[in-house]
Every structure is written in structure tokens, then in C-alpha cells.
Amino acid sequence: MKMETETGTGTDRELDAERNHAKQHDSETGRNYDREEERITGSEALLRLLLAEGVDCVFGYPGGNALHIYDAMTGNPAFRHLLTRHEQGAVHAADGYARSTGKIGVCIATSGPGATNLVTGIATAYMDSVPMVIITANVPTTVMGTDAFQEADIVSMTMPITKHSYAVRDVRDLPRIVREAFHLAGSGRKGPVLIDIPKDVSNHRMLFQPADAEVRLRGYDPMPAVDPDAVGELLAAIAEAERPVIIAGGGVVYADASAELLAFVERTRMPVATTLLGLGGFPSGHELWLGMPGHHGAYTPNMAIQNADLLIAIGSRFDDRVTMKLDGFAPKAKRIAHIDIDPAEIGKNVRTDIACLGDIKDVLRAANEAAEKSDRFEPWIAELQRSKAEYPLRYRDSETELKPQYVIEMIHETTKGEAIMTTDVGQHQMWTAQFYAFRHPRSLITSGGMGTMGFGFPAAIGAQMGHPGRLVVSVNGDGGMQMCAQEMAVCAVHNLPVKIVVINNQVLGMVKQQQELMYERRYSQIDLAGSPDFVKLAEAYGIKGLRASNKADARQAWREALDTPGPVLVEFMVPTDENVYPMVLGGTTLDQMIMGE
């Protein structure tokens, strides 16, 4: 008897083997129930397994080879699925859900173009260490390798951008694989894991047994033990320093170590700079917070790094947008310490004199237990505070034009820093990082390492699903918004109260700024003429749309947006020639800042 590929249940021999295995398992565990009632399809098993992992919402888009999975959803009312309008919207929504909640985000897509449409979002999550499980359907195993309709080797494609990619070939492996995937995604340095399920496998029947054993993977040690000697070496270096600086990155947020970092800083009295992904990991209102360093960082944190004699990176991978020109980064640092859970990051970009490997929360707890209180850095702190007062972030305000920086300040003022802010990528992203004062971890959701346009708005949908009672504000440029505008249908259908902000300067602003400063104003392919009327576009989806081009109208429109239940889009018309400053040009060092007007 041949195995059926579309509707079959496997060979009689295989089914007998399953029954014998089940009986043996029953005798070992003392269970006694009718195993025939537990014979379910791989699709039904998948949904049960996801629910067992605590998944409360899956984002996805169906297609032919995923239909067994989607058919199983009709028989499982406990399973919650949100239909996006593009697969890329699904993966970005799962990403936003994961970043904002700390849980594992899950998305589903069909084979071929459905799966490949996820690739950019998977790479985005991989670069920023976001825990996700991505489930793709594939063509039946009997036609794999024949260039079948909508066949794509998504496992091979995603190997470089996942922690692991699974190809399910036996339905009985599914419980183990799902359990392992969630373990991998959510442990150690977090990241995306892909599970690819052929159509026939998703319909094969199995005697369902959850994988309840503890996951142990050979060679995978996600939680290295903290070395007390390394912590002692770090504390000794602090005791010898005169001008220390901490660079806190996204790892602090992902490790839920913000409280430990705050205690460490207040005990040692060391100033802190937070990277783009680290914003909110240390409260922006704290006297020892310097600001964001790097490419569009503030003057004080950049100069502090360049003059520090001890640099401590915590959950930051020394990205090139933070360090800029490596030859010339932190030239006065006698010692550089790096606290990170991933040994591959230690010494990768910047020399490391003190390596504290382990979970950031555990390392900081160990340091806090042994650190002594001191006021020896007060002269250094006073110098940096004078620098912040003398060189604040600034822009040339206008009574006739609506400046984008003013819009972000207004949003911060009205939300009191309590909103979850998601951004797309571009100038508006940097203005949000600069002029919205983040008080809490997981309150900024943005694409850092990959810089993915089209990310911000779908990520806001995911964040809103994860936090139905919180205010979620999605800040977008007019370029990136057009890459994901179709997801407004999701907000309208489900009445998700995302407040959608479009900073419209009618140009690809960040590209224009670089062409202006680095290509002698030779502007090429940046004009977004022909963009839609975003207010009318929102209304076409059944969402209230508002527009403002001056301060008074901006405040009125934004207040109306906040007072309106459900989703609202507000388009803010801003000048085309407004640039993001400060700026450090590529190939220069952090102290070679262009301060702007």
C-alpha cells in the first residue's frame, strides 16, 4: 500500500507501529484511555502544540499548501489567528508582538511566494535577536524537487537568518520539533526558528502525544554560567577608572534586565548611553542617562565614549552605526568590558579586555551583590551634565512650518512617555529616537540591524494585539507607509486602536539627506510625487483620517485622534528639506559630528 499524499493517513505498517508505541507508552506512564480518539492530523496536532506553548495569537496568510492547517482552525475555536493582507505584514506583526511582550511571536504562510515573502521579516528578527517561530507550508513530499507549483526550498533559504530551520518529513516528529523550536527561539540569544511542513505531512494522522520531556540539544548551551572571576575583574576595573561609560543595548531589554541595570548604575554611579534598540532599557529621565550614541546620536554620549577610560558594553554588539569608524572608536579607553550572552559577539568588532559571558540579568545581579557604593565619578558626571546642558538636541523651530521634531515632542507630551511607539525606518525613526523620551523597556519597537522599511505599521498591529489596553502609536514616513498601507484593513476589521502617524515630507528623506551631504546634492530617485492622499486612503479602509500642516492644526488633530476610539491616521505635512542632526558621516569618528543648524 502506497502512502497517500493529499488525504492519506500513512501505511498500515506505520499505523501499527504508532499503536504499539502508544501502548508501550501507556504501560510506562500508567495512562489508560482510548488511543483511537487521539488519532489526529498533523495540522490538528500543530494547533494543539502551539496552544500548549502558550501562543495566544498567530499572524498569517493562507494558501493552497497550507489549507489543511487552516482547515483545522475551523475545528479549534481556542486557536486565534489574525489574517493580515500580506505575508510580510504577518511576519512583522509577529515581530512587533514579540518585542513588545517578550513572548514568542508566531506567523504562518503557505509555500513558494508565501514563504519567500517572509524572508525580509525573518532577517529583520534575526538581526535584532527577536524570538519567533515561523511556520511555512510546502508542497507534498512526493513532488518535492520537481519544480512543483509554488515549490521553494525555504529551509535552505533561511538557514543563514534563523537560529535553526526544521524540515518536517514525519508527522510523528512534529511534537518534538515544535517543542525544540520554541526552546531555541526563546532561550540564550533569542531569534527566529522556522518549521517547514509539507502538505501531505500536515494531513497524515498520528497518535498524538505531546512532547513533555525537557528539551536537551547536544552542543546547545544557551545559558552559560556566570564566571565570578570575570565579574570581579570588571568591578576592579571600575574601581580604577575615572571616566567610565556604559553602552546599554537591546540585550538589556530582551533579557528583562532593566531593573538590574538601574540598580547597577545607581550603585556604581556610572553614566549610561543607550543604543537605538536599548532605548527604554534605562529611564531617559535619569540624571545619569546621556542619550543615544552613534550615527545620529547626541553630542554628549558620543564625546563621553571618545573620552572614556573604561567602556562597558552591556547587551550591545558594537554595531557600526554605534561605533562608526572603528579605528578611532573610544581611543582613550584603557579597558573595554563586554557583557553578553553570545560568545560570538565578544571581540567581534571591538577589542574586549574583560569578557563577562552570560545572561545579562544574572551577570548584573552578581555585580550588584559585590559592587561597592562610591562617589568618585562625580567630577566626571558633572562634566557630562554640563555638556548635556550646553549641547542639547535642538532644531530650528518655525511658526509657519510644522517641524517633524515638534510633532514627536507633542506626541511625547500628550502621551507622557507611556505609549508603545513603533517606527518605520528613515528620518522619522531617528527623530522619534531623539525627541520621544522613553521611560520603560519594550516601549520602542523599531527595526535596528536590518533597517526594514514597511516594518513599523504591521509591528504596531502585533504590539496592539499583545497589549489591547495600551496606547500604541505607529510613526511612519510617507515612503515606508506605502509598503504596508494595506494592513489598515486589519485595524479597521478588528477595530484595533492603533494611532497611525505619517510624517509626510514628500521625499525619501534619509536617502535625500545622504545624497545632499555625501553626493554633493546629486539627488537621484527620491521624489515621492504621486503618493496617495493618506487621509482619503485611510477613509477608503474605513479609518478616520486627519491632516495638519501647522502647529495649531497638529495639536487639534492629534487630540482628536487620541479622543477617538479605534484606529486613526494623522498625516503631518512637514518640510522636505528638514534633516536629522547631529550626524556622523560614514568613515569618520564619533567626535566628528555635523551638528546642523
C-alpha positions in Angstrom: 0.0 0.0 0.0 1.5 3.4 -1.0 1.4 6.4 1.3 -1.3 8.9 0.1 0.0 12.4 -0.4 -3.1 14.6 -0.1 -5.7 12.8 2.1 -4.0 9.6 3.3 -3.2 8.5 6.8 0.1 6.7 6.3 0.7 3.0 5.7 -0.9 0.2 7.8 2.5 -0.8 9.0 3.3 2.7 10.2 -0.1 3.0 11.9 0.5 -0.4 13.7 3.9 0.9 14.8 2.3 4.0 16.2 -0.3 2.0 18.1 2.4 -0.3 19.6 4.4 2.7 20.6 1.3 4.2 22.2 0.6 1.0 24.1 4.1 0.8 25.4 4.0 4.5 26.5 0.7 3.8 28.3 2.2 0.9 30.2 5.2 3.1 31.3 3.2 6.1 32.4 0.1 4.3 33.7 -2.2 6.2 31.4 -5.4 4.4 30.3 -7.5 6.0 27.6 -8.7 5.2 24.1 -5.9 6.0 21.8 -8.2 5.9 18.8 -9.7 9.2 20.0 -6.2 10.7 19.9 -5.5 9.9 16.2 -5.5 13.4 14.7 -3.9 15.0 11.7 -0.6 16.8 11.8 -2.5 20.1 11.3 -4.7 19.4 14.3 -1.6 18.4 16.3 0.2 21.6 15.3 -2.6 23.8 16.7 -2.7 21.9 19.9 1.1 22.1 20.3 1.0 25.9 19.7 -1.7 26.3 22.3 0.4 24.2 24.7 3.3 26.6 24.2 1.1 29.5 25.4 0.6 31.0 21.9 -2.4 33.3 22.1 -2.4 34.8 18.6 -0.9 33.7 15.3 -0.5 36.1 12.3 -0.7 34.6 8.9 -2.0 34.3 5.3 -3.4 31.1 3.8 -2.6 29.4 0.5 -3.1 26.0 -1.2 -0.4 24.0 0.6 -1.4 25.4 4.0 -5.1 24.6 3.7 -5.0 21.5 5.9 -3.6 23.7 8.7 -6.2 26.4 8.1 -9.0 23.9 7.8 -8.0 22.6 11.3 -8.6 26.1 12.7 -12.3 25.8 11.9 -12.5 22.9 14.4 -10.5 24.6 17.1 -12.2 27.7 18.5 -9.5 28.2 21.1 -7.0 29.0 18.3 -6.7 32.7 17.5 -5.5 33.7 14.0 -5.2 37.2 12.6 -5.4 37.5 8.8 -3.0 40.1 7.5 -3.1 41.4 4.0 0.4 40.4 3.0 2.8 37.8 4.4 5.3 40.4 5.1 2.7 42.1 7.3 2.2 38.8 9.2 5.9 38.4 10.0 6.4 42.0 11.0 3.2 41.8 13.2 4.6 38.7 14.9 7.8 40.6 15.4 6.1 43.6 17.0 4.1 41.2 19.2 7.3 39.5 20.4 9.3 42.7 21.0 6.5 44.4 23.0 5.5 41.4 25.1 8.7 39.4 25.5 6.8 36.3 24.3 7.5 34.3 21.2 5.8 35.6 18.1 4.3 33.1 15.6 3.3 33.5 11.9 2.2 31.1 9.2 2.4 31.3 5.4 1.9 28.9 2.5 4.6 27.6 0.2 6.5 29.3 -2.6 5.8 33.1 -2.7 4.1 33.0 0.7 7.2 31.6 2.3 9.6 33.8 0.4 7.6 36.9 1.3 8.6 36.2 4.9 12.3 36.3 4.3 12.9 40.0 4.9 10.9 39.8 8.1 12.8 36.8 9.3 16.1 38.5 8.6 14.8 41.6 10.5 14.1 39.4 13.6 17.4 37.6 13.3 19.5 40.8 13.2 17.7 42.2 16.3 17.5 38.9 18.2 13.7 38.6 18.3 12.1 35.3 19.4 9.8 34.0 16.7 8.6 30.7 15.3 7.8 30.8 11.6 5.6 28.1 10.2 5.6 27.5 6.4 3.7 25.0 4.4 5.3 23.3 1.4 4.4 21.1 -1.5 3.7 17.4 -0.8 6.8 15.3 -0.3 6.0 13.2 -3.4 6.6 16.1 -5.7 9.5 17.9 -3.9 12.4 18.5 -6.2 10.3 18.5 -9.3 9.7 22.3 -9.5 6.1 21.7 -8.5 3.7 24.6 -8.4 4.7 27.0 -5.6 7.7 25.0 -4.6 10.6 26.8 -2.9 13.3 25.4 -0.7 12.6 27.8 2.1 14.7 25.8 4.6 17.9 26.4 2.6 17.0 30.0 2.0 16.5 30.8 5.7 19.4 28.9 7.2 21.6 32.0 7.4 18.9 34.1 9.0 17.4 31.7 11.6 18.7 30.0 14.7 17.6 26.8 13.1 15.3 25.7 10.2 13.3 22.4 10.5 12.0 20.4 7.6 9.3 18.1 8.9 9.2 14.8 7.0 7.4 12.5 9.5 4.3 13.8 11.3 5.4 11.9 14.4 8.3 14.3 14.7 6.1 17.3 15.0 5.6 17.4 18.8 9.4 17.2 19.3 10.1 19.8 16.6 7.6 22.3 17.9 8.9 22.0 21.4 12.5 22.3 20.3 11.7 25.3 18.1 10.1 27.3 20.9 13.0 26.3 23.2 15.6 27.6 20.6 13.7 30.8 19.8 13.2 31.8 23.4 16.5 30.8 25.1 20.0 32.2 25.0 20.4 34.9 22.4 16.9 34.8 21.1 15.9 34.6 17.5 13.7 33.2 14.8 13.2 29.5 14.1 11.5 28.1 11.0 9.3 24.9 10.7 8.5 23.8 7.2 5.6 21.3 6.9 4.8 19.6 3.5 1.1 19.4 2.7 0.8 15.7 2.9 2.6 15.6 6.3 0.1 18.2 7.6 -2.7 15.8 6.8 -1.1 12.5 7.9 -2.7 11.1 11.1 -0.8 10.4 14.2 -1.4 9.0 17.7 -1.0 12.4 19.4 1.5 12.5 22.3 2.7 16.0 23.5 6.5 16.3 23.9 6.5 16.8 27.6 10.1 16.0 28.2 12.7 18.7 29.0 14.4 19.8 25.8 18.1 18.9 25.6 20.0 19.7 22.4 23.5 18.4 22.0 26.0 21.2 21.7 23.5 23.9 22.6 24.2 25.7 25.8 22.0 28.8 25.8 22.7 29.9 29.4 26.4 29.9 30.2 27.2 30.1 33.9 28.4 33.5 35.1 32.1 33.5 35.9 32.7 35.2 39.2 36.3 35.9 38.4 35.2 37.9 35.3 32.7 39.9 37.4 35.5 40.6 39.9 37.7 41.8 37.1 35.0 44.1 35.9 34.5 45.6 39.4 38.2 46.0 39.8 38.4 47.9 36.5 35.5 50.2 37.7 37.4 50.9 40.9 40.4 52.0 38.9 38.5 54.1 36.4 38.0 57.9 36.4 35.8 58.3 33.4 33.7 55.2 32.8 30.7 55.0 30.4 28.2 52.2 29.9 26.7 51.5 26.5 23.4 49.6 27.1 21.9 47.9 24.1 18.9 45.9 23.1 20.2 42.9 25.1 19.3 44.6 28.3 15.6 44.9 27.1 15.5 41.3 25.8 16.9 39.9 29.0 14.4 41.8 31.1 17.3 43.2 32.9 16.3 46.9 33.1 15.8 46.8 36.9 19.2 45.2 37.4 20.9 47.8 35.1 19.3 50.6 37.1 20.5 49.1 40.4 24.0 48.7 38.9 24.1 52.3 37.7 22.8 53.7 40.9 25.2 51.7 43.0 28.3 52.5 40.9 27.3 56.0 39.7 28.4 55.4 36.1 26.8 57.3 33.3 24.8 55.4 30.6 24.3 55.8 26.9 21.5 53.6 25.3 21.6 52.5 21.7 18.6 52.6 19.4 17.4 49.2 20.5 18.4 49.9 24.0 16.1 53.0 24.4 13.8 52.4 27.3 16.1 49.9 28.9 17.3 52.7 31.1 14.9 55.6 32.0 15.6 58.6 29.9 14.7 61.0 32.8 17.5 59.6 35.0 20.4 62.1 35.8 23.0 59.5 34.6 21.4 59.0 31.2 23.4 60.6 28.5 21.3 59.9 25.4 21.7 57.8 22.3 25.2 57.5 20.8 26.3 56.8 17.2 25.5 57.9 13.7 22.6 60.2 14.7 23.5 60.2 18.4 23.6 63.2 20.7 26.8 65.2 21.3 27.3 64.2 25.0 27.2 60.4 24.7 29.4 60.4 21.6 32.0 62.6 23.3 31.7 60.6 26.5 32.6 57.5 24.7 35.6 59.2 23.0 36.9 60.4 26.3 36.1 57.4 28.5 38.9 55.5 30.2 36.6 52.5 30.8 33.9 51.4 28.4 31.3 48.8 29.4 29.1 47.4 26.7 26.0 45.6 28.1 23.9 43.7 25.5 25.3 45.8 22.7 27.1 44.2 19.8 29.2 47.3 18.8 27.2 47.8 15.6 28.8 50.0 13.0 26.1 52.7 13.5 27.2 53.0 17.1 31.0 52.8 16.7 31.3 54.5 13.3 34.9 54.4 12.2 36.4 51.6 14.3 39.9 53.0 14.0 39.3 55.9 16.3 36.5 54.5 18.4 36.9 55.1 22.2 40.6 55.9 21.7 41.2 56.8 25.4 39.7 53.6 26.8 42.3 51.8 28.8 40.0 48.8 29.1 36.8 47.7 27.3 34.4 45.3 29.0 31.6 43.4 27.3 28.7 41.7 29.0 26.8 39.5 26.6 25.1 36.1 26.4 26.5 35.3 22.9 30.2 34.4 22.9 30.4 35.1 19.2 29.9 38.8 19.9 32.9 39.1 22.3 35.7 40.7 20.5 34.0 40.5 17.1 34.1 44.2 16.2 35.9 45.9 19.1 38.7 44.5 21.3 37.5 43.1 24.6 39.7 43.2 27.7 37.1 41.9 30.1 34.5 39.4 28.9 31.5 38.7 31.1 29.7 35.9 29.4 26.2 35.0 30.5 22.6 36.2 30.8 22.7 39.9 31.4 20.3 39.7 34.3 22.5 37.1 36.1 25.7 39.0 35.4 24.3 42.3 36.7 22.9 40.6 39.8 26.3 39.1 40.6 27.9 42.5 40.1 25.3 44.2 42.2 26.0 41.8 45.1 29.7 42.7 45.2 29.8 46.3 43.9 30.7 49.0 46.4 29.0 52.4 46.5 31.2 55.2 45.5 31.1 58.9 44.6 34.4 59.0 42.9 32.9 59.7 39.5 31.1 62.9 40.5 33.5 65.2 38.7 33.1 63.2 35.5 29.3 63.2 35.9 29.3 67.0 36.5 31.3 67.5 33.3 28.9 65.4 31.3 25.9 67.1 32.7 27.4 70.5 31.7 27.9 69.1 28.2 24.2 68.0 28.0 23.1 71.5 29.1 25.4 73.1 26.6 24.8 70.8 23.6 21.1 69.6 23.8 19.3 68.1 20.9 17.9 71.1 19.0 16.2 72.1 15.9 15.2 75.4 14.3 11.5 75.8 15.2 9.1 77.7 12.9 5.7 79.4 13.3 4.9 79.0 9.6 6.0 75.4 9.1 5.3 72.2 11.0 8.6 70.6 12.0 8.8 66.9 12.4 10.7 67.2 15.7 7.8 69.3 17.1 5.4 66.5 16.2 7.4 63.9 18.1 7.7 66.2 21.1 4.0 66.8 21.0 3.3 63.1 20.9 5.6 62.6 23.9 3.9 65.4 25.8 0.4 64.2 25.3 1.2 60.5 26.0 3.5 61.3 28.9 6.0 58.8 27.6 3.7 55.9 28.4 2.8 54.8 24.8 4.3 51.9 22.9 6.0 53.6 19.9 6.6 51.7 16.7 8.5 53.3 13.9 9.3 52.5 10.3 12.8 53.3 9.0 14.2 56.7 8.0 14.4 60.2 9.3 11.2 59.9 11.3 12.7 56.9 13.1 15.7 59.0 14.2 13.5 61.9 15.3 11.4 59.5 17.3 14.6 58.1 19.0 15.8 61.6 19.7 12.7 63.5 20.8 10.5 60.9 22.4 11.8 60.3 26.0 11.4 56.6 26.6 10.8 55.6 30.2 10.1 51.9 30.0 11.6 48.9 28.3 9.8 47.4 25.3 8.2 50.8 24.6 10.2 51.4 21.3 9.6 48.8 18.5 11.9 49.5 15.6 14.0 47.7 13.0 17.6 48.3 14.0 20.1 46.0 12.3 18.2 45.4 9.1 16.6 48.8 8.8 13.5 47.4 7.1 11.1 49.8 5.5 7.5 48.6 5.8 8.2 47.2 9.3 6.6 49.9 11.5 2.9 49.7 11.0 2.5 45.9 10.9 4.7 45.8 14.0 2.2 48.2 15.7 -0.6 45.8 14.9 1.3 43.0 16.6 2.1 45.2 19.6 -1.6 46.2 19.9 -2.6 42.6 19.8 -0.2 41.9 22.6 -1.3 44.9 24.6 -5.0 45.5 24.0 -5.2 48.0 26.8 -2.2 50.1 25.9 -1.8 53.1 23.6 0.2 52.1 20.5 1.4 54.8 18.2 2.9 53.9 14.8 5.2 56.6 13.4 5.8 56.2 9.7 7.3 58.1 6.8 5.4 58.6 3.6 7.7 56.1 1.9 7.6 53.2 4.3 3.8 53.7 4.9 3.2 52.8 1.2 4.9 49.5 1.7 2.4 48.3 4.3 -0.7 50.5 3.9 -2.9 47.5 3.1 -2.7 46.5 6.7 -5.0 49.3 7.6 -7.7 46.8 6.7 -6.7 44.7 9.7 -7.1 47.7 12.0 -10.4 48.5 10.5 -11.9 45.0 10.6 -10.7 44.3 14.2 -11.1 47.9 15.4 -7.5 47.9 16.6 -7.0 51.4 18.2 -3.5 52.0 16.7 -2.9 55.7 16.2 -1.1 55.9 12.8 1.2 58.9 12.3 2.5 59.7 8.8 5.4 62.2 8.7 5.0 63.3 5.1 7.9 65.3 3.7 7.1 64.0 0.1 10.5 62.6 -0.4 12.7 59.6 0.7 14.2 61.8 3.4 17.1 59.8 4.7 18.3 59.0 1.2 18.0 62.7 0.3 20.0 63.7 3.3 22.8 61.4 2.4 22.8 62.5 -1.2 22.9 66.1 0.0 25.8 65.6 2.4 27.8 62.9 0.7 26.9 63.1 -3.0 27.1 66.9 -3.5 23.4 67.3 -3.8 23.1 65.0 -6.8 19.6 63.9 -6.0 18.5 60.6 -7.6 15.2 58.8 -7.4 13.9 60.3 -4.2 10.8 62.2 -5.2 7.7 60.6 -4.0 5.4 62.5 -6.3 2.2 60.6 -7.0 1.9 59.3 -3.4 -1.7 58.8 -2.3 -3.7 61.2 -0.2 -3.2 59.3 3.0 -6.4 60.8 4.6 -8.5 59.5 1.7 -6.6 56.2 1.7 -7.4 55.7 5.4 -11.0 56.6 4.8 -11.2 54.1 2.0 -10.3 51.4 4.5 -12.9 52.7 6.9 -10.5 54.6 9.2 -10.7 58.2 10.3 -8.1 60.3 8.6 -6.8 63.7 9.7 -4.2 66.1 8.3 -2.2 69.0 9.8 0.4 71.4 8.4 0.9 73.8 11.2 1.2 73.7 15.0 -2.3 74.6 15.9 -3.8 72.1 13.5 -1.4 69.5 14.6 -2.3 69.7 18.2 -6.0 69.7 17.4 -5.8 66.7 15.0 -3.6 64.7 17.5 -6.0 65.4 20.3 -8.9 64.3 18.2 -7.0 61.1 17.3 -6.4 60.3 20.9 -10.0 61.0 21.8 -11.4 58.8 19.0 -12.0 55.2 19.8 -10.4 52.8 17.3 -7.8 53.4 14.7 -7.0 56.9 13.4 -4.5 58.1 10.8 -3.0 61.5 11.2 -0.9 62.9 8.3 1.6 65.7 9.3 2.9 67.7 6.4 6.5 68.7 7.1 9.2 70.5 5.2 11.1 68.5 2.5 14.5 69.9 3.4 14.5 69.1 7.1 17.5 66.9 8.1 18.3 64.8 11.1 21.2 66.2 13.2 23.6 65.5 14.8 25.1 63.2 12.2 28.4 61.4 11.9 29.3 60.6 8.3 30.5 57.2 7.3 34.2 56.8 7.6 34.6 59.4 10.4 34.8 59.1 14.2 32.2 59.8 16.8 33.7 63.2 17.7 33.5 64.4 14.1 29.8 65.3 14.3 27.8 67.6 12.0 25.7 69.5 14.4 23.3 71.0 11.9 21.8 74.5 12.0 
